[in-house]
């Protein structure tokens, strides 16, 4: 994908908008298309035969890859601009830089805010997600407020990211605003719809606060379906340097966000709770399984979240692999290790077969390279051989 530094044409933006609508539930497909062709518009220049070669014969998406859909997107973007809203693509400098790194990042974000996105999502501004259950307890509400208030005193004051939902989310947003911190609400609806309706005035407050914004990858008019809340969690985790889970049952949106953050190699913290409280079982589970570090107080919180003014730049995987295999691998072997490691970082959950297709290397060679990387703790693999970077290492 693009590095986010160049201007794109209105037609290219409309093509991105169309891709986002067509492949919204399969963002990795849209990302790979743009990466392959170098632009979103290129796909719309293909004939039926070309589309079938890319998407497969009989693909349900082919009828939507057409000029009429692009015209529909262009009209939509014009209406949004008239209402003061924007549509960001990964090729825009205002697109969240950490989110751009994720293989399942949306190919477009609808944006509402008085501040330009380049300011809200500046790479120098740290972002921390604060998430949890809608059924928040008094304990969870108190600690959510105390945690966010503590972040306002950190040497590097962060933007607080959450999902605008009931419970922990809205407490995090409002405490951030009260503490003078910017906040970003990631919506599970279209950019013009607010859910729940009772949060309308809070959403307006976020939208009109300097440095804050509302974002979503759902087209205008999208209703608050249950599936949409789960899908949007990847955006919360993806745009945040760290995620704090305040309260959650073992199964819930907050748990999904925390696990996604861990899979992206980001810092995860959780507030421990009583062992007999279902709303704390998720946090306790993450701590027990070394997915999250426990929040045991407020004094060390800025350091734990990388907000103490020290460097928090993600380790460069090439440098780390070179250092880890110094004196153990010749030049040819090192090239293979670097290539595979970079692909695993780029495509979380990639399989050996998919690595063979990307690299052109035989299966036995790819398997050997993966074994070496796993032996040195650079990657992890599950029972289905889906590979991911080990966040404890990088």
N, C-alpha and C positions, 0 to 999 in steps of 0.2 A: 504494500500500500504506500501511498504518498507519505512524505515526511511532514506534511501539514504546514508548509511554508509558502505555497504558491496560490495565486488567485485562480479561480476557475470561472468558466463562462456560465451565463444563466442556463444555457442548454445542458451543460454538464451537470449543473446543480439539480435541474429537473430530472435528469437521468438517475442521479443518486437517489432522489426522492422516490422515484418509481421503483428502483431496486429495493429500497427500504420497505416499501409497501408490499411488493411482490414476495420478497424473501425475508420478511420480518421475523418469522419463526425459524428461519434457517440462516442467521446472519453470517455464519462461517462460509456458506456457499457464496453469498454476495461478496464477501471479502476476497475470496479466492478468485472470483471472476474479475474483480477490479485489479487484483494483483497480477493476474495472468495477462490481461489486455492493457494494463496501464491506465485505464480510464473507465468510467461507467458508461460513457456514450458508445464505446466500441461495440458493446453487446447489441445495442439497438441498430447498428449498421449491418448486422448479419441477416442473410435470408433464412428461409425455413430450414434448409439443409445445414447451414452453419449453426443455427440454434440447436438443432437436434444433435449435432456433433458435440456441442458444449454441454447441453442439459440432458441429453438422452432422448431417443425417439419416444414420442407420446408423452413427454413431460407436461404436466398440468400447468406449468408456468409459461410455456411458449406462447399461448394466445395473449398473454399480458405484456409480452416484450414487443411493444409496437408503438408507433407514433402517437396514436390516440391516447395511450396511457401517459406518455410524456407530456402531451398537451394538457391533460388533466392535472398533472403534477405542477406544471408551470402556472396554471390558473390558481391552484391551491397556494403556491408560494407567493403569488401576487396578492392574494387576499390576506395571507398572514402578514406580509410586509405592511399592508395598509392598517393592520391592527397592532403594529409595533413588534411583531414576533419575527423570529428568524429560523432558518433551517441550516444546521451545521453539518458539514461532511468531514470525513477524516482528512481531506485535503485542505481544510481551513485551519489557519493558525489558532482559531478560538476553540477548536475541538479539544476536549480534555486529554492531555498528553498521556496520562497513565492508562486511560481507557483505550486509547489507540493501540496500545501494546497487546491487548487481549484478542485472541483469535475469534471470539464470538462477540466482538464489539459491534454495535449497530453501525450501518453505513450512513446513518443520518440521525440527528438529534434536533427535535423541535425545541426552541429556546424562548423563554419569556424572562425579561429582566431589564432594569433601567441602566445597568452597567454593561459595557461591551463584553462579550464572552472572552475576548483576549485578556481582559482584566480578571474576570471571575475564575478562569481556568489557567491563569499564568503558571508556568512550570515552577516558578520560584515560590508559589503559594502552596503550603502543605494542605492536604485534605484528610480528614478523619471521618469515617462513617460511624454513627452511633445508632444502633438498631436494637430491636427486641419485640416482645409480645405486645399485642393490642390490649390484652387483659393484664395490664401492669399492676403490680401490688404497690402498696404505700412504700415498701422498702425499695422497690425498683424505681418508683417515681422519684424518691428522695435521692437515690444514688445517681440516677441519670442526671438530675439537676446539678448535683455536686460535682460530678465528673466534667460536665460541659463547662461549668463555671470555672473549674480548675484549669481547663484548657485555655481560657481567656488570659490567664496569667503566665502562660508558657512563653519562653523567649521567642519561639517561632509560633505566632498565633495562627491557628489553622482555620480552614473553612470546614464547617460541620455539615456532613452529608447524611440525609435520611430519606424516608419514603413518604412523608406527609400523612401517614396513617394515624389511627387512634393509638393511644398508649405511649410507648417509649418514643416513637418517631416524633410526635408533635411536641412532647416535652423537650426533646433534644433541639428541635427547631426554635421553639420559643425561648428556651434558656440561652441559646446562642445569640439570638437577637437582643435579649435583655442584657447579655454580657458584652455586647459590642462585637460579637463575632459574625462574620458572614456565614450564610447557610444556603445549601442547595437542596431543593426538594425534587426527588426523582418520582415522577408520577406514573401510575399504572393505567392512565386514561389518555385520551387525546389532549392536546395542548390547551384546548379551550374549555375542557371539562374539569371540575374539581371534585374529588371524592376523598372522604365523605363531604357532603354539602356543607356540613357545619364548620368545615375548615376553610370556607371560602375567604373569610376576612383574614385568616392567617396566611393563606396563599398570596393574597394581595399584598400583605405586609412584607412577605419574603420578596415578591416580585419588585416591590418599590424600594427595597433597602439596597444601599450601595454595596456592591460586591457579592450580592446574593442573586439567586435565579431559580426558576422552575424549568425542568427539562423532562422530555419523554421521547421515546422512539416510536410511539404509537401515533398513527395519523389522526387528524382532527375527526371528532365524532366517535372515537373508540370508547366503548362502554367499559365499566369496571368489572370485567370478568375475573373469576378466581385465578385462571391460568395467567392472566396478564400481570398479576402481582408477583407471581413466581418468576416470570421472565424478566421483569424489571430489576430483580435483585442483583443480576449480574452487572448492571450498570452502577448500582450503588457500590458494590465491591470493586468493580473495575476502575472506577475513577478515584478511588481512595487509597492513599498510602497505607493506611491502617484501618482496622475495623474493631469496634468495641461492642460486644454483645452484653446488654444489660440484664435482660431476663428472657428466657425462652423455654418452652417445652422441648422435649427431645425432637419432635417434628414440628417445624414451623418455618415461616419466612426468614426470621432472624438467623436460625440455624443454617439455612441454605446460604444466606449472605456470608456468614462467617466461614463456611466450608469453601465457598467460591473464592473468598479472599485468600484463604490458605492455599488453594490450588493455584492462584496467581502468584504465589510467592510473597504475599504481603503480610504484614504484622497483624496478628489477631490477639485480642485480649478479651477476657470474659469476667464478669462480676460473679464470684462464687456466692452460693446461697444455701439455705437449709436443705438438708438431704431429703426431707419429707415434703418439700414444696415443689409441685409439678412445674411451676414457672421458673425454677432454678435448675431443673434436671438437665436442660440443654447446656447451660453454662458449665455445670459440674462435669458433664460428659466431655466437653471439649478440653477442659483442663486435665482431666484424667488421661485422655488419649494424646496429650502433648500437641494438640492442635492450637490451643490458646494458652497464653500466659495469664495467671490470675491477677486481678486487680486487688491488691492488698492494702492500698492506701492512695492518697492523693499526691504526696510529696514526690514520689518517683514516677508519676504518670507521664509528665512531659518527656523524660528520658526514655521510658518504655515505648512511647509512640514516636520517638525520633524528633521531638519538638524542643530539645534542649539547646538548640543552636549548633550542634555538631553535624557532621555530614551524614546524610541518610540516602545518598545515591546508591541505587541498586548496583550490586557488583556486576562487572562486565564478565559475561560468561566465557568469552574467548580468553581473557586474562586469567580467569580462575582455572579453566581447564589446562591452559599452558603451564600454570604454576603447579597444578596437581599432578601432571604427568611429566614434569621436568626430569630428564634423565631416565625415564621409563619408556618413552616412545620415540621412534625415529620420525623423520619429517612426514613420510607418507601416512603412517598410522595417526600422527597428531592431526593431519588434515582431515582424516576421516572422523576422528573424535570431535573435532570442532564443528564439522558440518552437521553431524547427527545431533550434537548438543544444542546447536542453534535452532534446528528444526523442532526439537522437543520443547524448547522454550517458546517458540512461536506458535506451535500447534499443540496445546495441552491435550493429553489423551491420545496422541498419535500412536498408531500401531506399527510394528515392524514391517508389515506389508505396505503400509502407506509410506513409510520411510524409504522402502525400496523404490517405490514409484517416484518419490521426490529426488532421490540421489542417483538412481540408475545403478546402484550397487546390488550385487546378488544377496539373497536372503542370509546366507551363512556369514557373509562379511558384516552385514548390518547387525545380526544377532551377536556377533563377537564384539562389535563396537559398543552395543548397548550393555553387554555384560561387563565390560571394562568400566563404563561410566557408572553403572549401578554399584560395582565393587568399590568405587571411590566415593560413593554417596552423592554423585552429581544428579542422578535421576532415581525415580522410583517407578515400579511397574506393578499393576494390579493383576488379579487372576486372569483377566482377559487380555493381558499384555499391553494395556494402554499405558503409555509412558508420560511422565510429568517430571518437571524439574523439582528437585528436593528443596523446598523453601528454607529448610534449616541450613543448607549448604550455601545457597545463593540468595 
